[in-house]
Amino acid sequence: MERLYRELGPAGLKIVAVSVDQVSGEEVLDFANELGLTFDVLHDRSGQIEIDYQTTGLPETVILDRDGVIVHKSIGPVEWDDPVQRERFRRLLGIAESDDSSTDASGDATATQAGESGG
């Protein structure tokens, strides 16, 4: 996800990872920093996000379009920067595959991941 975010963040891609671990917020932040994550990482010890998005496994990723409509759910690990996934996000962002400038920032696509921080 970090590689995808670095590539498409300038074009409007927003990624929010949500830890549901029963650890301190500091531990979640330390884990995110250890991984070098530059997208937002939130902590929901209550697990409310699992109810709100009806998650069934961890990690689980929910992709929302610019209007906040769920367009895809994925359970388990995914190589988000593989060509198929990159094309999915480019389409959501309105970027042609050949447009490497990633300058179309007219809107945002958001990937929200509910999962464990590993801490």
Secondary structure by P-SEA (a helix, b strand, c coil): caaaaaaccccbbbbbbbbcccccaaaaaaaaaaaccccbbbbcccaaaaaaaccccccbbbbbccccccccccccccccccaaaaaaaaaaacccccccccccccbbbbbbbbccccc
